[in-house]
Amino acid sequence: RTSVYVKNVSFDTTEKKLKQAFRKASGLRAVTIAKKKNLKYDPEAVGGDQSKTHLSMGYGFLEFENAKAAKEAIAKFQDTRVDGHTLLLKLSTRSSSSSSSANKKRKSRPDSSTLSKSKIMVRNVAFQATRNELRDLFRAYGQLKKVRLPRKFDGSHRGFCFVEFLTEQEAQAAMTALKDTHLYGRHLVLEWAKKDESLEQLREKQRKLYNKHDDS
């Protein structure tokens, strides 16, 4: 893994400032901060959040040349303070998740006729995440028709959710923008929802996914 997940980033911290904080990290290739569209954006605003087209989501990623450099950076820069916030670093599953599943997707792509292009299934959702947080994350990319977070008998959710947009274009925009997004340290796995997939099949998929992440 060559990507490091950076948590607890101040909303005021810019990518330039974050890069400056890690300028002495060996093998650093890129620094990015996760952002979302600013729903209150006003091009005529003088200052403040309203003048920004996108807002920080409070976390980011450091991309390194190799896994060794990534691990060394975590050991050396853990608890670094930037803009009054103590940064928490951990290896990200972003690179491995996208690369390890690429071949599987190419080998067994589902029939497009069985998929809904306006409804997204989101797997690997952290159990502390709420429906409102997921709705706020996705509604930046279009008008939502429904956000469903299936729950267990004890009230906790099952680790996956469904996000349905009014149009296919809005759903595609969200799929493209959020494919590498992390929430509470977990990489959200986005895919088009199957029209005829049962709840039991979804539960089994989620169990396998969590087992894979726990073993990694």
Disulfide bonds with the S-S distance in Angstrom:
none
